[in-house]
Structure formats: structure tokens, C-alpha cells
């Protein structure tokens, strides 16, 4: 099985945020590679968070239509839907690892798709959850 990586929201945000050009370039390379090699995974939660941040919270916000287009492009990656089973797993993960529910939802989505890594600047690099390693790609 391929070394699948789950992309946390912040990686997607950097790919669209031109206020951090080095991180933007690295995030774009990671996404391009994941799409080409079919090794990247995202979730509906991540796409929702991405939309909110890039249209309102970054230095140069995207127009709603532009953000929608980016999301359509990102959706070429497998997108984990948030359903009742995922919520239950996230609650269990939250309790087991003492992490926030939202971080646990990321972990549960990564686990569902068989990811070996979570690419994130927010979660603790080097930490392992359910045999999934957190890697800060920056």
C-alpha cells in the first residue's frame, strides 16, 4: 500500500496564502506530489475549515468563487465524509489521547483511509496516533 498522507487544514491554507511564499511553495509541492502519486487524503472537515479561513482570515482573502474553485480542485483527492461512525471514532480518539475533538476528527479521518502520516503544523510533530505519525513539512 502507498504511503498515504492526510493533509491538515493549515497545509491547504498555506498553498493559497501568498503572505508566506516559502510555505506556499512547499505546500503546493506537497499537494501536487500527492495528487500525481494518488497518496493524499483530505476530509470534508478540512475543506470546510479551509473555506472559512481563506475567505476571511488570511492577509489576502480569496473571493468566495475563487475558494470554491480551489476546493473543487482539491476534491480530486479522496475526501473523507464526516458521518456518525467517524464522530464516534473521534470521540474515542479524543478521550484516548487527550486531544481536542477537532484534532481527533482529523486523526479518525486519516485512520479511516489508511494514512501513515498526518501533515500538519498544528499537531505535535513526532506524535503518533493510532500508528499514524504527525509530520510538520515545514
C-alpha positions in Angstrom: 0.0 0.0 0.0 1.2 3.5 -0.8 2.4 5.8 2.0 -0.8 7.9 2.3 -0.7 11.3 3.9 -3.6 13.2 5.4 -3.4 16.9 4.8 -4.4 19.1 7.8 -6.2 22.4 7.0 -3.1 24.5 7.6 -1.2 22.9 4.7 -4.1 23.7 2.3 -4.3 27.3 3.6 -0.6 27.8 3.0 -1.0 26.7 -0.6 -3.4 29.6 -1.1 -1.8 32.2 1.2 0.7 34.4 -0.6 1.8 36.1 2.6 4.1 33.2 3.4 5.8 32.5 0.0 8.2 29.8 1.2 5.4 27.8 2.9 3.1 28.4 0.0 5.7 26.9 -2.4 6.3 23.9 -0.1 2.5 23.3 0.4 1.9 23.5 -3.3 4.7 21.0 -4.0 3.3 18.6 -1.4 -0.2 18.8 -2.8 1.0 18.4 -6.4 3.0 15.3 -5.5 0.1 13.8 -3.5 -2.3 14.4 -6.4 0.1 13.0 -9.0 1.0 9.9 -6.9 -2.5 9.4 -5.5 -1.2 9.5 -2.0 -3.0 12.4 -0.4 -6.2 12.4 1.6 -8.4 15.2 3.0 -11.7 15.4 4.7 -15.0 17.4 4.5 -14.0 19.0 7.8 -10.7 20.2 6.4 -12.4 21.6 3.3 -14.9 23.5 5.5 -12.2 24.9 7.7 -10.1 25.9 4.6 -13.0 27.8 3.1 -13.7 29.7 6.3 -10.0 30.7 6.7 -9.1 31.6 3.2 -12.2 33.7 2.6 -12.0 35.6 5.9 -8.8 35.2 8.0 -5.7 35.4 5.8 -4.0 38.6 4.9 -5.2 38.5 1.3 -8.5 36.6 1.4 -9.8 34.7 -1.6 -13.1 35.6 -3.1 -15.8 33.0 -2.4 -15.8 31.9 -6.0 -12.1 31.5 -6.1 -12.1 29.5 -2.8 -14.9 27.3 -4.3 -12.7 26.6 -7.4 -9.7 25.7 -5.2 -12.0 23.3 -3.2 -13.2 21.7 -6.4 -9.6 21.2 -7.5 -8.6 19.7 -4.1 -11.6 17.3 -4.2 -9.6 15.3 -6.7 -8.1 13.8 -3.6 -10.1 11.3 -1.6 -12.4 13.2 0.7 -13.4 11.5 4.0 -17.0 12.4 4.8 -18.0 13.2 8.4 -20.6 10.6 9.5 -21.8 9.1 12.7 -19.1 6.4 12.8 -16.3 9.0 12.3 -17.8 11.2 15.1 -17.8 8.2 17.4 -14.2 7.3 16.5 -13.2 10.9 17.0 -14.7 11.0 20.5 -12.9 7.8 21.3 -9.6 9.2 20.0 -10.2 12.5 21.9 -10.6 10.5 25.1 -7.7 8.2 24.5 -5.1 10.8 23.5 -6.5 13.8 25.4 -6.5 16.0 22.3 -9.2 18.3 21.0 -12.3 16.9 19.3 -11.4 18.7 16.0 -7.8 17.2 16.1 -9.3 13.8 16.9 -11.6 14.1 13.9 -8.6 14.6 11.7 -6.9 11.6 13.2 -10.0 9.5 12.8 -10.3 10.5 9.1 -6.7 9.7 8.5 -7.1 6.3 10.1 -10.2 5.6 8.1 -8.3 6.0 4.8 -5.2 4.1 6.0 -2.9 7.0 6.2 0.6 6.6 7.7 1.2 10.3 8.2 -0.7 13.5 9.0 0.9 16.6 7.5 0.3 19.4 10.0 1.8 22.4 11.5 -0.7 22.3 14.4 -0.5 18.8 15.8 2.6 17.8 17.7 5.4 16.7 15.2 6.7 13.2 16.0 3.5 12.3 17.9 1.8 9.1 16.8 -1.9 8.5 17.0 -3.2 5.0 16.0 0.1 4.3 14.3 -0.2 7.5 12.2 2.8 9.8 12.6 2.4 13.6 12.7 4.9 15.3 10.4 5.4 19.1 10.1 6.5 19.5 6.5 7.9 23.0 7.1 
